[in-house]
């Protein structure tokens, strides 16, 4: 009779917890997979990049436009062309605090090419910058707003 009790206890202490753990893992996995199958909400946010200029007061005060593009082929040839664009995707807008603001869509680029122009359309400086965005809302699958990035452009 004692042998029966020991084998029953082994079943209770080993087999029952293993079956329970397997069932819990299956249920949790099903919940996670089901949650990820929902459709993503529409992207209704923008990401922002703020550019500050460094250099002498004379050189930074001569800046009349800054352009930014994801490749060299889309950089406008002159500030006049950039100011004529209907959206702000290629032109940084000068702010009252002296910075320049670029409004980007929901999927911001990982690198940008900047060109700084004076009033006559002369390129004062050009710089390529890699951007390290940090997500502050949402998730990797559906996206979300990124933390604003501030960077410095040196004007000789």
Buried (B, 14 or more C-beta within 10 A) or exposed (E): EEEEEEEEEEEEEEEEEEEEEEEEEEEEEEEEEEEEEEEEEEBEEEBBBBBEBEBEEEBBEBBBBBBBBBEEEEBBEBBEBBEEEEEBBBBBEBEEEEBBBBBBEBEBBEEBBBBBBBEEBEEBBEBEBEBEBEEEEBEEEEBBBBEEBEEEBEBE
